[in-house]
Amino acid sequence: MKARVPPAACIAVAAAVLAVDQISKWLVVDHVADLPHRLPGGIKLEIFHNYGISFSLFQHGGALVKLIVAAITAVICVIWVYAPRRFAWPLALVAAGSIGNLVDHLRLGYVVDFLNVPHWQTMNIADASIVVGALAVAVLFIWQR
């Protein structure tokens, strides 16, 4: 397979998602008082420090968790470069979310989750980006021509 640089627009969207993720975490942690705070749709703003990975797995993994997150993020970015062009947009979302959570792990030692969605795990913008991107990859893969 030949490496392809993702389109500039995809890279820009990934950068924007990463920025929104990091800014939203900063805003919630440093500037939102009186947490938890209820939002429409039953969503609550409340801070949760996730020392593990997805769905709070491996909470006591320490350095191993950081290594796993870094390795997964690297693999996602390599896939983004080598995948067929139709996967560029959804993989931009997955890569941005993975990088956002990796930044938290490396900077803070944990991921800041703050959106408590009914019937789901507490998450953040990066997590939502990963889920939406992964679902889009699955749909494109299933319905490819």
C-alpha positions in Angstrom: 0.0 0.0 0.0 1.1 3.5 -0.8 1.1 6.2 1.9 -1.3 9.1 1.2 -1.4 12.3 3.0 -5.0 12.9 4.2 -6.6 15.9 2.5 -5.8 19.2 4.1 -9.5 19.6 5.0 -9.4 16.4 6.9 -6.3 17.4 8.8 -7.9 20.8 9.6 -11.1 19.0 10.9 -8.9 16.7 13.1 -7.0 19.8 14.4 -10.3 21.5 15.1 -11.8 18.5 17.0 -8.6 18.2 19.0 -8.7 22.0 19.9 -12.4 21.8 20.8 -11.7 18.7 23.0 -8.9 20.3 24.9 -10.6 23.7 25.3 -13.8 22.1 26.5 -11.9 20.1 29.1 -10.1 23.2 30.3 -13.4 25.2 30.4 -15.2 22.6 32.4 -12.3 22.0 34.9 -11.3 25.6 35.4 -14.4 27.7 34.7 -17.6 25.8 35.4 -18.9 26.2 38.9 -21.5 24.3 40.8 -20.9 20.9 39.2 -22.7 18.6 38.5 -24.8 20.8 36.3 -27.8 19.5 34.3 -28.1 20.1 30.6 -31.1 19.3 28.3 -31.6 15.7 27.4 -30.7 14.4 30.8 -27.0 15.1 30.2 -25.0 16.1 33.3 -21.8 18.1 33.4 -19.6 16.4 36.0 -15.9 15.8 36.1 -14.6 12.3 36.2 -10.8 11.5 36.0 -10.4 8.3 33.9 -7.0 6.8 34.7 -7.7 3.9 32.3 -8.8 3.6 28.8 -12.2 3.3 27.1 -15.1 2.5 29.4 -12.8 3.0 32.4 -10.9 -0.2 31.8 -7.5 -0.7 33.4 -7.9 2.2 36.0 -4.7 1.1 37.8 -2.6 0.5 34.7 -0.2 3.4 35.3 2.6 3.7 32.7 1.3 0.7 30.8 -2.0 2.6 30.1 0.0 5.5 28.6 2.0 3.1 26.5 -1.1 1.3 25.2 -2.9 4.6 24.4 0.2 5.9 22.6 0.6 2.7 20.6 -3.1 2.7 19.7 -2.9 6.3 18.7 0.1 5.7 16.5 -1.6 2.7 14.8 -4.7 4.8 14.1 -2.6 7.6 12.6 -0.8 5.1 10.4 -4.1 3.6 9.3 -5.3 7.1 8.5 -2.4 7.6 6.1 -2.6 4.2 4.4 -6.4 3.7 4.3 -8.4 4.2 1.1 -9.4 7.9 0.6 -13.1 7.2 1.5 -12.1 6.5 5.1 -10.1 9.8 5.4 -13.0 11.8 7.1 -14.1 9.3 9.7 -10.5 8.4 10.5 -9.8 12.1 11.0 -12.4 12.0 13.8 -10.9 8.8 15.3 -7.4 10.1 15.2 -8.3 13.5 16.7 -10.2 11.8 19.6 -7.4 9.4 20.2 -4.8 12.2 20.2 -7.0 14.3 22.5 -7.1 11.5 25.1 -3.4 10.8 24.7 -2.6 14.5 25.4 -4.6 14.2 28.7 -2.8 11.0 29.7 0.6 12.5 29.0 -0.1 15.9 30.5 -2.3 15.0 33.4 -1.9 11.3 34.0 -5.7 10.8 33.3 -8.4 11.7 30.9 -10.9 14.4 31.8 -14.4 13.1 31.2 -17.3 15.5 31.8 -20.4 14.6 29.8 -22.5 12.1 31.7 -24.9 10.8 29.1 -27.9 8.7 30.3 -27.3 5.0 29.7 -23.7 5.6 28.6 -20.3 6.2 30.2 -19.2 9.6 31.2 -17.2 10.9 28.2 -15.7 13.9 26.5 -15.5 15.4 23.0 -12.6 13.2 22.1 -14.6 10.1 23.1 -17.6 11.3 21.1 -15.4 11.9 18.1 -13.9 8.4 18.3 -17.4 6.8 18.5 -18.8 8.8 15.6 -15.7 8.2 13.5 -15.6 4.5 14.2 -19.3 4.1 13.4 -18.7 5.9 10.1 -15.7 3.6 9.3 -17.9 0.6 10.0 -20.7 1.9 7.8 -18.4 2.7 5.0 -16.7 -0.7 5.3 -20.0 -2.6 5.3 -21.5 -0.7 2.4 -18.4 -0.5 0.2 -18.9 -1.1 -3.5 
